[in-house]
Amino acid sequence: MDIICTILRFFLYFMLAWIILSYVASYGRLPWGHPIRKVYDLMNRVMEPLLTPIRSVLKPVRFGGVALDLSPLVIWAIVLILLRVLPC
């Protein structure tokens, strides 16, 4: 059971890094060949298959001209609930 808890905790850190890198890649105006952009693209390949089913159900919240995607928050909450339920 400890290995599952460790994987879930690692996934939370992975997700946090992915969220931070998404802001850096989007608003940092990084060129496509930049190493940070390459790391973000690699992490995005892991995250997108998890987020796509949630995005089909939960549409982004609109704030004027900006949309806030809540699907990472849903996955974060699910992982936290799993960590609470499992005997870690």
Sequence and secondary structure as in RCSB ss.txt:
>XXXX:A:sequence
MDIICTILRFFLYFMLAWIILSYVASYGRLPWGHPIRKVYDLMNRVMEPLLTPIRSVLKPVRFGGVALDLSPLVI
WAIVLILLRVLPC
>XXXX:A:secstr
 HHHHHHHHHHHHHHHHHHHHHHHHHHTT  TT HHHHHHHHHHHHHHHHHHHHHHHS  EEETTEEE  HHHHH
HHHHHHHHHHS  
